[in-house]
């Protein structure tokens, strides 16, 4: 089988690239292959599948008719197993080989399993795919005691859903606070208090030393001397880009697939985008992984434009973190870096938090819990390096109102 454009992956980066290609090349053959036996979906919907708010049959980003309209040969349930860059050919788990002129790697990331003794000998859940979410949802009604390893976004989402289903939940986290990658100790304390009020036990600064079967349950031992029995164990200790299939391909890989500002890899006719791509960061231009939805969309668009020769291509500006997190009816937002400037405002009470970081009168980070500001607008202010010197005090006092005014005047 031969195709002009081969896209491996089917989430946000892949779909964004596809649309960019079709804007420039309406007829070139496109083949999209995904390891999931499903239509394209977003990983951000998985917590809602776990909770039951979203049915698996209704979470597709695009359907068969859209794929047909865009003249895409869509192949599901086939993981890429190897890439021969010189021969321009990729092999897949279903036995197929596909030749290509240009290749986009949008293979995403997979759960990173910690080296805990005994973990491979017990049954546990992860949450990265639609099948994972369906399995976890099915387990909720019969779960009485749950242990969650990791207090990042995935772990905290899962802990909330388990608690709402009536389980006694313990979260074990090596860091001294929850969501340490996104919030400082004062902000994290608000989230921790909300979980404690719902009966979720947080074991912070604790390391799991052993996991073993305990009848029908799983026993989790920690360096604090605790022995936790659970009928459901969820491992949510981070993710790692899916790159194993590139061994021997000549495509340069560090933590992820290394790309330039056009998302091109070290091989001229191969690009990468989304969670698998290690691209320039915004603050110091070091190559970073920035696994967020807006970055995946933009990287995919850039890759698609580069692949199809679109002259309007603008280079990747650098990755800026952006995460929104809803917990027990409250909202936490993290945009940018806490360390790339001076804290110009910080305030907190039992349920509210706001922190603004600036450098040279430009926003570099803003963080809030139940604080009124638009994360997408703040993200754009950072990316565009907007000079706020003329409205500095107004922005610090009323960030949402001031940012919206700037947007209405200058963003056309």
C-alpha positions as CSV (number, residue, x, y, z in Angstrom):
1,X,0.0,0.0,0.0
2,X,1.3,3.5,-0.9
3,X,0.2,6.9,0.2
4,X,1.4,10.5,-0.2
5,X,0.8,11.5,3.4
6,X,0.9,8.9,6.2
7,X,-0.3,10.1,9.6
8,X,0.2,7.8,12.5
9,X,-2.1,8.7,15.3
10,X,-5.7,10.1,15.3
11,X,-6.1,12.7,18.0
12,X,-5.8,16.5,18.1
13,X,-2.3,16.8,16.4
14,X,-3.2,14.3,13.7
15,X,-6.5,15.9,12.9
16,X,-5.1,19.4,12.9
17,X,-2.4,18.3,10.5
18,X,-4.9,16.6,8.2
19,X,-7.0,19.8,8.0
20,X,-3.9,21.8,7.2
21,X,-2.8,19.4,4.5
22,X,-6.3,19.5,2.9
23,X,-6.3,23.4,2.9
24,X,-3.2,23.2,0.6
25,X,-3.5,19.8,-1.1
26,X,-7.1,18.7,-1.8
27,X,-6.3,15.5,-3.7
28,X,-3.1,14.0,-2.3
29,X,-3.7,10.6,-0.8
30,X,-3.8,10.6,3.0
31,X,-3.8,7.5,5.2
32,X,-4.4,7.8,8.9
33,X,-3.6,4.9,11.2
34,X,-4.4,4.6,14.9
35,X,-3.7,1.9,17.4
36,X,-7.1,2.4,19.0
37,X,-10.1,0.5,17.7
38,X,-12.1,3.6,17.7
39,X,-12.8,6.8,15.8
40,X,-10.6,9.8,16.7
41,X,-11.1,11.0,20.3
42,X,-9.5,13.3,22.8
43,X,-7.7,12.0,25.9
44,X,-9.2,15.0,27.8
45,X,-12.6,13.3,27.6
46,X,-11.5,10.1,29.4
47,X,-12.4,11.3,33.0
48,X,-15.9,11.9,31.8
49,X,-16.1,8.4,30.3
50,X,-14.9,7.1,33.7
51,X,-17.6,9.1,35.5
52,X,-20.3,8.1,33.1
53,X,-21.1,11.7,32.0
54,X,-19.9,10.8,28.5
55,X,-20.8,7.6,26.7
56,X,-17.9,6.0,24.7
57,X,-20.0,6.0,21.5
58,X,-20.5,9.8,21.7
59,X,-16.9,11.1,22.2
60,X,-15.5,11.0,18.7
61,X,-13.9,14.2,17.5
62,X,-14.8,13.3,13.9
63,X,-16.9,10.6,12.3
64,X,-16.7,8.4,9.3
65,X,-18.5,10.9,7.1
66,X,-16.0,13.6,7.9
67,X,-13.1,11.3,7.2
68,X,-14.7,10.3,3.9
69,X,-15.3,14.0,2.9
70,X,-11.6,14.7,3.5
71,X,-10.7,11.6,1.4
72,X,-8.9,9.9,4.3
73,X,-8.1,6.2,4.3
74,X,-8.7,5.6,8.0
75,X,-7.3,2.4,9.6
76,X,-8.0,1.6,13.2
77,X,-6.7,-1.0,15.6
78,X,-3.1,-1.0,14.2
79,X,-0.1,0.2,16.1
80,X,3.0,1.2,14.3
81,X,5.8,-1.3,15.0
82,X,8.7,0.1,12.9
83,X,9.7,2.8,10.5
84,X,12.2,2.4,7.6
85,X,13.0,6.0,6.9
86,X,15.3,5.3,4.0
87,X,12.7,3.1,2.2
88,X,9.9,5.4,3.3
89,X,7.9,2.5,4.7
90,X,6.1,1.9,8.0
91,X,5.1,-1.5,9.4
92,X,2.0,-2.1,11.7
93,X,0.8,-4.6,14.2
94,X,-1.9,-5.8,11.8
95,X,0.8,-7.0,9.4
96,X,0.4,-4.2,6.9
97,X,3.2,-2.2,5.5
98,X,2.5,1.3,4.1
99,X,4.8,3.3,1.8
100,X,4.8,7.0,2.1
101,X,6.2,10.2,0.6
102,X,5.8,12.1,3.9
103,X,5.1,10.8,7.4
104,X,3.7,12.5,10.5
105,X,4.3,10.8,13.8
106,X,1.5,11.7,16.2
107,X,1.7,8.6,18.3
108,X,1.1,10.3,21.6
109,X,2.2,9.0,25.0
110,X,1.6,5.9,27.1
111,X,1.5,5.4,30.9
112,X,4.9,5.4,32.6
113,X,5.0,2.5,35.0
114,X,7.2,3.0,38.0
115,X,9.7,0.2,39.0
116,X,7.8,-0.9,42.0
117,X,8.6,-4.5,43.1
118,X,5.6,-6.7,42.5
119,X,3.6,-4.3,40.3
120,X,3.7,-6.7,37.3
121,X,2.3,-9.5,39.5
122,X,-1.0,-7.8,40.4
123,X,-4.0,-6.4,38.5
124,X,-4.0,-2.6,38.1
125,X,-5.6,0.1,36.0
126,X,-4.1,2.9,34.0
127,X,-6.0,5.8,32.3
128,X,-4.7,6.8,28.9
129,X,-7.0,5.2,26.3
130,X,-10.7,4.9,25.7
131,X,-10.5,1.2,26.6
132,X,-8.8,2.2,29.9
133,X,-11.6,4.6,30.7
134,X,-14.3,2.0,29.8
135,X,-12.6,-0.6,32.0
136,X,-12.3,1.8,34.9
137,X,-15.9,2.9,34.6
138,X,-17.0,-0.7,34.7
139,X,-15.0,-1.3,37.9
140,X,-16.5,1.7,39.8
141,X,-19.7,0.0,41.2
142,X,-17.8,-2.9,42.7
143,X,-14.9,-0.9,44.2
144,X,-14.9,-0.4,48.0
145,X,-11.3,0.4,48.6
146,X,-9.1,2.1,46.0
147,X,-5.5,3.2,46.0
148,X,-4.3,5.7,43.4
149,X,-0.6,6.1,42.8
150,X,0.2,9.6,41.7
151,X,-1.5,13.0,42.4
152,X,-1.2,14.5,39.0
153,X,-4.2,15.4,36.8
154,X,-5.0,11.8,35.9
155,X,-4.7,10.5,39.4
156,X,-6.8,13.3,41.0
157,X,-9.5,13.0,38.4
158,X,-9.7,9.3,39.0
159,X,-9.7,9.7,42.8
160,X,-12.6,12.1,42.6
161,X,-14.6,9.7,40.4
162,X,-13.9,6.8,42.7
163,X,-14.9,8.8,45.8
164,X,-18.2,9.9,44.1
165,X,-18.9,6.2,43.4
166,X,-18.7,5.5,47.1
167,X,-15.2,4.0,47.4
168,X,-12.8,4.8,50.2
169,X,-9.8,6.3,48.3
170,X,-6.2,6.8,49.2
171,X,-3.9,8.7,47.0
172,X,-0.1,8.0,47.4
173,X,2.2,10.7,46.1
174,X,6.0,11.1,46.3
175,X,5.8,14.9,46.1
176,X,4.9,16.9,49.2
177,X,1.8,18.3,47.5
178,X,-0.8,17.4,44.9
179,X,-0.5,18.7,41.3
180,X,3.1,19.8,42.1
181,X,3.8,20.4,38.4
182,X,1.1,23.1,38.1
183,X,0.6,24.8,41.5
184,X,2.6,26.0,44.5
185,X,1.9,24.8,48.1
186,X,-0.7,27.4,48.9
187,X,-2.8,26.6,45.8
188,X,-2.4,22.8,46.3
189,X,-3.6,23.2,49.9
190,X,-7.0,24.4,48.7
191,X,-7.3,21.4,46.5
192,X,-6.1,19.0,49.2
193,X,-8.7,20.4,51.6
194,X,-11.5,19.9,49.1
195,X,-10.5,16.2,48.7
196,X,-10.1,15.6,52.4
197,X,-13.6,17.0,52.9
198,X,-14.9,14.3,50.6
199,X,-13.1,11.6,52.5
200,X,-10.2,11.1,50.2
201,X,-7.0,10.3,52.1
202,X,-3.8,11.9,50.7
203,X,-0.5,10.3,51.6
204,X,2.0,13.0,50.5
205,X,5.7,12.6,50.5
206,X,5.3,8.8,50.5
207,X,6.9,6.3,48.3
208,X,5.5,2.9,47.4
209,X,8.0,0.1,48.2
210,X,6.1,-3.0,47.4
211,X,2.9,-4.3,45.8
212,X,1.6,-7.8,46.3
213,X,-1.6,-9.9,46.0
214,X,-3.7,-10.1,49.1
215,X,-6.4,-12.6,48.3
216,X,-8.7,-10.9,45.9
217,X,-7.2,-7.5,46.8
218,X,-3.9,-5.8,46.3
219,X,-1.7,-4.8,49.2
220,X,0.4,-1.6,48.8
221,X,3.3,-1.0,51.1
222,X,4.9,2.4,51.6
223,X,8.1,3.8,53.1
224,X,6.0,5.3,55.8
225,X,5.2,1.8,57.1
226,X,1.6,1.8,55.8
227,X,0.0,-1.3,54.3
228,X,-3.0,-0.4,52.2
229,X,-5.4,-3.0,50.9
230,X,-7.4,-2.2,47.8
231,X,-9.8,-4.0,45.4
232,X,-8.8,-1.4,42.8
233,X,-5.3,0.0,42.1
234,X,-4.8,2.8,39.6
235,X,-1.3,3.7,38.5
236,X,-1.2,7.4,37.4
237,X,2.5,8.2,37.8
238,X,3.0,10.1,34.5
239,X,3.3,9.3,30.8
240,X,6.1,8.8,28.4
241,X,6.1,9.4,24.6
242,X,5.6,6.4,22.4
243,X,8.8,6.1,20.4
244,X,9.9,2.5,20.6
245,X,9.0,1.8,17.0
246,X,11.7,4.3,15.9
247,X,14.6,2.1,17.0
248,X,17.1,1.9,14.1
249,X,15.1,4.4,12.0
250,X,17.6,7.2,12.1
251,X,14.9,9.5,13.6
252,X,16.5,11.3,16.5
253,X,14.9,10.7,19.9
254,X,15.6,12.2,23.3
255,X,12.7,12.0,25.8
256,X,10.5,12.4,22.8
257,X,11.0,12.8,19.0
258,X,13.2,15.9,18.5
259,X,11.7,18.4,16.1
260,X,12.6,21.8,14.7
261,X,10.3,24.9,14.5
262,X,8.4,23.3,11.5
263,X,7.9,20.1,13.5
264,X,10.4,18.3,11.1
265,X,12.5,15.5,12.7
266,X,16.1,14.7,11.9
267,X,14.8,12.9,8.8
268,X,13.8,15.4,6.1
269,X,10.5,13.7,5.1
270,X,9.3,12.8,8.6
271,X,7.5,15.2,11.1
272,X,6.2,14.8,14.6
273,X,3.6,16.6,16.6
274,X,1.7,16.4,19.9
275,X,2.6,14.5,23.0
276,X,5.3,12.5,21.2
277,X,7.2,15.6,20.0
278,X,10.0,17.3,21.9
279,X,10.0,20.9,20.6
280,X,11.4,24.3,21.6
281,X,10.2,25.7,24.8
282,X,9.0,29.2,25.1
283,X,11.0,30.6,28.0
284,X,14.6,29.4,27.2
285,X,14.2,27.5,23.9
286,X,15.4,24.2,25.4
287,X,13.6,21.2,23.8
288,X,10.7,20.2,26.0
289,X,7.7,18.0,26.1
290,X,4.5,20.0,26.4
291,X,1.6,17.6,26.3
292,X,-1.4,19.9,26.3
293,X,-4.2,20.1,23.8
294,X,-3.6,23.6,22.4
295,X,0.1,22.7,21.7
296,X,-1.0,19.5,20.0
297,X,-3.4,21.4,17.7
298,X,-0.8,24.1,16.8
299,X,2.0,21.6,16.3
300,X,-0.2,19.5,14.1
301,X,-1.3,22.5,12.0
302,X,2.4,23.6,11.6
303,X,3.4,20.0,10.6
304,X,0.6,19.8,8.1
305,X,1.4,23.1,6.5
306,X,5.1,22.1,6.3
307,X,4.2,18.7,4.8
308,X,2.0,20.3,2.1
309,X,4.3,23.2,1.3
310,X,2.0,25.9,2.6
311,X,3.8,29.3,2.1
312,X,1.8,30.8,5.0
313,X,3.6,28.6,7.6
314,X,4.8,30.4,10.7
315,X,7.3,28.7,12.9
316,X,6.5,27.2,16.3
317,X,6.8,29.9,18.9
318,X,7.7,27.6,21.8
319,X,5.7,25.6,24.3
320,X,3.7,27.3,27.1
321,X,2.0,25.1,29.6
322,X,-1.8,25.5,30.0
323,X,-4.0,23.3,32.2
324,X,-7.5,23.6,33.4
325,X,-8.7,21.3,36.2
326,X,-12.2,20.9,37.7
327,X,-12.6,19.3,41.1
328,X,-15.8,18.9,43.1
329,X,-17.4,21.8,41.3
330,X,-14.4,24.1,41.6
331,X,-11.9,25.1,38.9
332,X,-8.2,25.4,39.0
333,X,-6.2,27.0,36.1
334,X,-2.5,27.0,35.5
335,X,-1.0,29.0,32.5
336,X,2.7,29.5,31.9
337,X,5.6,29.3,34.3
338,X,5.9,30.1,38.0
339,X,9.6,30.6,37.8
340,X,10.0,32.8,34.7
341,X,9.5,36.2,36.4
342,X,8.5,38.1,39.4
343,X,5.3,37.4,41.4
344,X,3.4,40.7,41.2
345,X,0.2,39.5,42.9
346,X,-0.6,36.6,45.1
347,X,-3.6,36.1,47.3
348,X,-5.4,33.1,48.8
349,X,-8.2,32.2,51.1
350,X,-10.0,28.9,51.9
351,X,-11.4,28.6,48.4
352,X,-9.8,31.2,46.2
353,X,-6.3,31.7,44.9
354,X,-4.7,34.0,42.3
355,X,-1.0,34.4,41.4
356,X,0.4,36.5,38.6
357,X,4.0,36.3,37.4
358,X,5.5,39.0,35.1
359,X,8.9,39.8,33.6
360,X,9.7,43.1,31.9
361,X,6.0,44.1,32.0
362,X,5.1,40.9,30.1
363,X,2.9,38.1,31.5
364,X,4.8,34.9,32.0
365,X,2.4,33.0,34.2
366,X,-1.0,33.2,35.9
367,X,-2.5,30.6,38.2
368,X,-5.9,30.6,39.9
369,X,-8.4,28.6,41.8
370,X,-12.0,29.8,41.4
371,X,-10.5,33.0,40.0
372,X,-12.2,34.7,37.1
373,X,-9.9,34.9,34.1
374,X,-9.8,33.3,30.6
375,X,-7.0,30.8,30.3
376,X,-6.9,30.9,26.5
377,X,-6.6,34.7,26.5
378,X,-3.8,34.6,29.1
379,X,-2.0,31.9,27.0
380,X,-2.1,34.2,24.0
381,X,-0.8,37.2,26.0
382,X,2.2,35.1,27.0
383,X,2.8,33.6,23.5
384,X,2.5,37.0,21.9
385,X,4.8,38.6,24.5
386,X,2.3,41.5,24.8
387,X,3.9,44.6,26.5
388,X,1.6,45.4,29.4
389,X,3.5,48.4,30.6
390,X,0.7,50.9,29.7
391,X,-1.9,48.9,31.6
392,X,0.3,47.1,34.2
393,X,-1.5,48.2,37.3
394,X,-4.9,47.7,35.7
395,X,-4.0,44.2,34.6
396,X,-2.7,43.2,38.0
397,X,-5.8,44.5,39.6
398,X,-8.3,43.1,37.1
399,X,-6.6,40.6,34.8
400,X,-9.7,39.3,33.1
401,X,-11.2,42.7,32.3
402,X,-7.9,44.1,31.1
403,X,-6.9,41.1,29.0
404,X,-10.3,41.1,27.3
405,X,-10.0,44.8,26.5
406,X,-6.6,44.2,24.9
407,X,-8.0,41.3,22.9
408,X,-10.9,43.3,21.6
409,X,-8.6,46.1,20.4
410,X,-5.8,44.1,18.9
411,X,-6.8,40.6,17.9
412,X,-8.6,40.6,14.6
